[in-house]
Amino acid sequence: MYNNRLTRRVGLDFSGLAQFETAFKNLSKLVDPFGVITPQVDAHLAWLMHPNELLRATNDWTVDMAGLWTHAMRRSWGLPSTDVFTPHPDDDRFTDHVF
């Protein structure tokens, strides 16, 4: 029912997707007999099935990386900079035990 409405509204037909998935699984068994690459491809396909969430996650990652880069550059130049992320209070990896 959903595919029929989507086909009429957008003009895309996803009814043959099951055949594509079967063909992909058969091909992946030939190319990747130990199953190392298949989970990565499945994860990518899952992200591509939800483009809005993928765009949101990519945007959040880009903003975080730009903030970390700016923080690192300011610290390397000797300028003051507040931490981008505050560590969890129970995490002792970033505490200085000498002082």
MARLUM-69437 format. One record per residue (C-alpha): residue number from 1; residue in one letter; y, x, z. Coordinates in steps of 0.2 Angstrom, whole numbers. Example, Ala and Ser with C-alpha at 12.3 -4.5 7.8 and 13.67 -1.06 7.14 Angstrom:
<nodes>
+-----+------+-------+-------+-------+
| pos | code |     y |     x |     z |
+-----+------+-------+-------+-------+
|   1 |    A |   -22 |    62 |    39 |
|   2 |    S |    -5 |    68 |    36 |
+-----+------+-------+-------+-------+
</nodes>
This chain:
<nodes>
+-----+------+-------+-------+-------+
| pos | code |     y |     x |     z |
+-----+------+-------+-------+-------+
|   1 |    M |     0 |     0 |     0 |
|   2 |    Y |    12 |    14 |     5 |
|   3 |    N |     8 |    24 |   -10 |
|   4 |    N |    11 |     9 |   -22 |
|   5 |    R |    28 |     6 |   -14 |
|   6 |    L |    32 |    24 |   -16 |
|   7 |    T |    26 |    25 |   -33 |
|   8 |    R |    37 |    10 |   -38 |
|   9 |    R |    52 |    16 |   -29 |
|  10 |    V |    52 |    35 |   -33 |
|  11 |    G |    41 |    36 |   -48 |
|  12 |    L |    29 |    48 |   -40 |
|  13 |    D |    10 |    45 |   -39 |
|  14 |    F |     1 |    53 |   -24 |
|  15 |    S |   -16 |    43 |   -27 |
|  16 |    G |   -24 |    59 |   -34 |
|  17 |    L |   -20 |    70 |   -19 |
|  18 |    A |   -37 |    68 |   -12 |
|  19 |    Q |   -44 |    76 |   -28 |
|  20 |    F |   -32 |    90 |   -26 |
|  21 |    E |   -37 |    93 |    -8 |
|  22 |    T |   -55 |    94 |   -13 |
|  23 |    A |   -52 |   106 |   -27 |
|  24 |    F |   -41 |   117 |   -16 |
|  25 |    K |   -55 |   117 |    -2 |
|  26 |    N |   -68 |   122 |   -15 |
|  27 |    L |   -56 |   136 |   -22 |
|  28 |    S |   -52 |   142 |    -5 |
|  29 |    K |   -71 |   145 |    -1 |
|  30 |    L |   -72 |   156 |   -17 |
|  31 |    V |   -56 |   166 |   -14 |
|  32 |    D |   -57 |   166 |     5 |
|  33 |    P |   -75 |   166 |    11 |
|  34 |    F |   -72 |   171 |    29 |
|  35 |    G |   -58 |   158 |    32 |
|  36 |    V |   -44 |   170 |    36 |
|  37 |    I |   -31 |   164 |    24 |
|  38 |    T |   -35 |   145 |    24 |
|  39 |    P |   -28 |   141 |    41 |
|  40 |    Q |   -11 |   149 |    35 |
|  41 |    V |   -11 |   139 |    19 |
|  42 |    D |   -15 |   123 |    29 |
|  43 |    A |     0 |   127 |    41 |
|  44 |    H |    11 |   129 |    26 |
|  45 |    L |     5 |   113 |    18 |
|  46 |    A |     8 |   104 |    34 |
|  47 |    W |    26 |   110 |    35 |
|  48 |    L |    28 |   105 |    17 |
|  49 |    M |    22 |    87 |    21 |
|  50 |    H |    37 |    86 |    33 |
|  51 |    P |    52 |    93 |    24 |
|  52 |    N |    65 |    86 |    37 |
|  53 |    E |    56 |    95 |    51 |
|  54 |    L |    54 |   111 |    41 |
|  55 |    L |    73 |   111 |    37 |
|  56 |    R |    77 |   108 |    55 |
|  57 |    A |    66 |   121 |    62 |
|  58 |    T |    72 |   134 |    49 |
|  59 |    N |    90 |   130 |    53 |
|  60 |    D |    87 |   132 |    72 |
|  61 |    W |    78 |   148 |    69 |
|  62 |    T |    92 |   155 |    58 |
|  63 |    V |   105 |   150 |    71 |
|  64 |    D |    95 |   158 |    84 |
|  65 |    M |    93 |   174 |    74 |
|  66 |    A |   111 |   175 |    70 |
|  67 |    G |   115 |   173 |    88 |
|  68 |    L |   103 |   187 |    93 |
|  69 |    W |   109 |   199 |    80 |
|  70 |    T |   127 |   196 |    85 |
|  71 |    H |   122 |   199 |   104 |
|  72 |    A |   113 |   215 |    99 |
|  73 |    M |   127 |   222 |    89 |
|  74 |    R |   140 |   218 |   102 |
|  75 |    R |   129 |   226 |   115 |
|  76 |    S |   126 |   242 |   104 |
|  77 |    W |   145 |   243 |   102 |
|  78 |    G |   148 |   242 |   120 |
|  79 |    L |   157 |   225 |   120 |
|  80 |    P |   153 |   212 |   133 |
|  81 |    S |   141 |   198 |   127 |
|  82 |    T |   132 |   184 |   136 |
|  83 |    D |   114 |   182 |   135 |
|  84 |    V |   108 |   171 |   120 |
|  85 |    F |    93 |   165 |   130 |
|  86 |    T |    91 |   165 |   148 |
|  87 |    P |    73 |   171 |   154 |
|  88 |    H |    63 |   160 |   164 |
|  89 |    P |    65 |   164 |   183 |
|  90 |    D |    47 |   168 |   186 |
|  91 |    D |    46 |   180 |   171 |
|  92 |    D |    47 |   198 |   178 |
|  93 |    R |    47 |   207 |   162 |
|  94 |    F |    66 |   208 |   160 |
|  95 |    T |    70 |   212 |   178 |
|  96 |    D |    75 |   230 |   184 |
|  97 |    H |    65 |   234 |   199 |
|  98 |    V |    74 |   251 |   202 |
|  99 |    F |    90 |   243 |   209 |
+-----+------+-------+-------+-------+
</nodes>
